[in-house]
Amino acid sequence: QVQLKESGGGLVQAGGSLRLSCAASGGIFSINFMGWYRQAPGKQRELVAALTSGGSTTCADSVKGRFTISRDNAKNTVYLQMNSLKPEDTAVYYCNMKILHRISGVNSDYWGQGTQVTVSS
């Protein structure tokens, strides 16, 4: 079973920065997709930023110019650098990876446990 371990969340004042990390472990696999989602109270989970195995990236309009998604393939880790944080960014952030298990050939979708990001004004 593959596990995604998230870290880096916390409480920060508006204008501050945080870097979220999400590392995959527990199997022999390749990662086809990495993404960050967030869910604020009373709202549906939304895609914040995504990165494909080919290196293509995308991000939500609300975070363009402030958030950057990146990866370290050797560490099976995806990062979300969040700068100029706003109170509206307050949410639980979840990482997502679409993984191909090399031995079984099964494609699976995995989610991290979520990490709370709270931005105060």
Secondary structure, 3 states (H helix, E strand, C coil): CCEEEEECCEEEECCCCEEEEEEEECCCEEEEEEEEEEECCCCCCEEEEEEECCCCEEECHHHCCCEEEEEEHHHCEEEEEECCCCHHHCEEEEEEEEEEECCCCCEEEEECCCEEEEEEC
